[in-house]
């Protein structure tokens, strides 16, 4: 990812948001779980591909806030 902010006028990266390129496709159900763990307002979608329907999927590149990162870590520790 190039240096600087990917969204003009925002300071996401300067504020500690991390770039994430999901390594796999998520079912629509898992996408909802994933974003539920991160929490509303703790992610910014940069690009995505979605195939609707029962056999569909979602895949994307996003920025996750420091709070969202902490929420993911807490969730991972509790699931172990």
LUMLOKOL-178103 format. One line per 5 residues: number of its first residue (from 0); their letters; for each residue z, y, x of N, C-alpha, C. Coordinates in steps of 0.02 Angstrom, whole numbers, plus 50000, padded with zeros to 5 digits. Layout:
N
NUM = A = Z:Y:X:Z:Y:X:Z:Y:X ~ ...
***
This chain:
80
0 = XXXXX = 50000:49941:50042:50000:50000:50000:50000:50062:50045 ~ 49959:50110:50031:49956:50171:50072:50022:50209:50072 ~ 50032:50249:50123:50091:50292:50126:50088:50342:50069 ~ 50145:50370:50051:50147:50421:49999:50161:50392:49931 ~ 50160:50435:49882:50176:50415:49814:50113:50392:49778
5 = XXXXX = 50117:50334:49743:50058:50309:49708:50043:50346:49643 ~ 50092:50383:49617:50082:50420:49555:50094:50494:49570 ~ 50043:50533:49563:50048:50605:49578:50104:50638:49540 ~ 50142:50679:49575:50197:50717:49544:50262:50679:49537 ~ 50264:50616:49557:50325:50575:49553:50353:50564:49624
10 = XXXXX = 50416:50546:49627:50449:50534:49692:50479:50464:49695 ~ 50447:50416:49663:50473:50348:49660:50490:50320:49729 ~ 50442:50317:49773:50454:50287:49838:50506:50326:49878 ~ 50504:50391:49874:50554:50432:49909:50624:50419:49881 ~ 50627:50398:49818:50692:50384:49786:50713:50311:49792
15 = XXXXX = 50677:50273:49832:50698:50204:49846:50667:50150:49803 ~ 50618:50168:49761:50585:50118:49720:50542:50074:49767 ~ 50542:50009:49753:50505:49960:49794:50441:49938:49758 ~ 50389:49930:49798:50325:49904:49773:50330:49828:49767 ~ 50307:49801:49711:50307:49729:49700:50239:49708:49674
20 = XXXXX = 50209:49660:49707:50146:49629:49685:50165:49558:49665 ~ 50170:49545:49600:50192:49479:49577:50147:49425:49607 ~ 50177:49374:49635:50138:49321:49668:50106:49272:49620 ~ 50121:49278:49557:50094:49231:49508:50086:49265:49440 ~ 50056:49229:49394:50049:49253:49326:50112:49235:49287
25 = XXXXX = 50130:49277:49240:50188:49264:49197:50163:49252:49126 ~ 50193:49202:49094:50179:49195:49022:50205:49258:48988 ~ 50184:49270:48927:50207:49330:48892:50283:49326:48882 ~ 50309:49267:48870:50381:49258:48862:50418:49275:48927 ~ 50394:49250:48983:50426:49263:49047:50419:49336:49067
30 = XXXXX = 50364:49368:49049:50357:49440:49062:50413:49478:49027 ~ 50426:49461:48965:50480:49494:48927:50548:49482:48960 ~ 50560:49421:48984:50622:49406:49019:50627:49446:49083 ~ 50573:49447:49122:50571:49483:49186:50587:49557:49176 ~ 50553:49589:49129:50566:49660:49117:50635:49671:49085
35 = XXXXX = 50659:49622:49048:50726:49628:49020:50779:49628:49074 ~ 50770:49587:49125:50817:49585:49181:50815:49651:49219 ~ 50756:49677:49233:50750:49739:49270:50778:49797:49230 ~ 50765:49798:49165:50790:49850:49121:50741:49906:49109 ~ 50741:49930:49048:50696:49984:49028:50708:50046:49071
40 = XXXXX = 50654:50076:49093:50658:50136:49134:50666:50122:49209 ~ 50671:50058:49227:50680:50039:49298:50617:50011:49329 ~ 50560:50020:49297:50497:49997:49326:50441:50044:49305 ~ 50391:50047:49347:50329:50084:49333:50271:50037:49349 ~ 50230:50022:49300:50173:49978:49310:50116:50018:49340
45 = XXXXX = 50092:49994:49397:50036:50027:49432:49969:49998:49410 ~ 49967:49932:49402:49905:49898:49380:49925:49831:49351 ~ 49886:49808:49303:49902:49742:49275:49838:49711:49245 ~ 49843:49646:49237:49792:49607:49204:49827:49566:49151 ~ 49799:49565:49092:49831:49528:49038:49779:49489:48998
50 = XXXXX = 49795:49427:48985:49755:49385:48941:49797:49372:48879 ~ 49779:49399:48821:49819:49389:48761:49814:49317:48735 ~ 49857:49303:48688:49855:49238:48654:49908:49191:48679 ~ 49915:49135:48644:49969:49087:48660:49962:49056:48730 ~ 49903:49051:48756:49894:49025:48824:49881:49081:48874
55 = XXXXX = 49895:49143:48853:49882:49201:48895:49934:49211:48949 ~ 49924:49264:48986:49969:49280:49042:49970:49354:49055 ~ 50015:49375:49098:50020:49444:49122:50031:49440:49197 ~ 49997:49483:49234:50007:49489:49307:50001:49562:49324 ~ 50042:49585:49372:50038:49656:49387:50069:49676:49453
60 = XXXXX = 50057:49738:49469:50087:49771:49527:50129:49828:49499 ~ 50190:49834:49524:50235:49884:49496:50283:49910:49548 ~ 50317:49963:49529:50372:49990:49569:50436:49975:49530 ~ 50488:49955:49567:50552:49940:49537:50605:49986:49567 ~ 50644:50017:49524:50696:50064:49545:50752:50028:49582
65 = XXXXX = 50793:50065:49620:50851:50034:49652:50897:50000:49600 ~ 50907:50030:49542:50948:49998:49490:50916:49933:49467 ~ 50850:49933:49457:50815:49873:49437:50819:49819:49490 ~ 50816:49838:49554:50823:49791:49609:50893:49759:49608 ~ 50943:49800:49596:51012:49775:49593:51021:49728:49533
70 = XXXXX = 50991:49745:49478:50994:49703:49418:50961:49635:49432 ~ 50905:49634:49468:50872:49571:49485:50917:49530:49531 ~ 50949:49561:49580:50993:49526:49626:51053:49496:49589 ~ 51083:49535:49545:51140:49511:49506:51119:49452:49462 ~ 51061:49457:49431:51035:49403:49389:51023:49340:49431
75 = XXXXX = 50994:49348:49490:50980:49290:49533:51045:49256:49555 ~ 51095:49296:49572:51159:49267:49594:51194:49230:49537 ~ 51188:49256:49476:51221:49225:49419:51185:49161:49397 ~ 51121:49156:49412:51082:49098:49393:51088:49041:49443 ~ 51115:49056:49502:51119:49005:49555:51177:48957:49545
***
